[in-house]
């Protein structure tokens, strides 16, 4: 359990790792659609973890992503980019090249509705998405764990 666990039990750093491991396992079994789908959730959880690290875990009010936009990587990435650009931002250290560039990566096409589309992803494209998700995980969650902030 991370220090960013919310009052309702959501633990975005732990979920990011779970989704990354599952995405890698599915890819190794040539399950491209599921692998790519979970890669998007790795990035979503990493971005939400950065938001929580910077803003803090609210005790009683909902997160800003409780609405449908909560799965919108474009909005989440823009929000976190804004937070990371503030002087003395805690998240600036973790908002590195791959995370900063997610909006220009292939993964920007991810959406939760992919779960209803089959087949929708080639193994080659899924591998690219898993690689991006892995790099973002390493830049954010893994580094925050090493630094002892989560």
Secondary structure, 3 states (H helix, E strand, C coil): CCCCCCCCCCCHHHHHHHHHHHHHHHHHCCCHHHHHHHHHHHHHHHHHHHHHHHHCCCCCCCCCCCCHHHHCHHHHHHHHHHHHCCCCCHHHHHCCHHHHCHHHCHHHHCCHHHHHCCCCCCHHHHHHHHHHHHHHHHHHHHHHHHHCCC
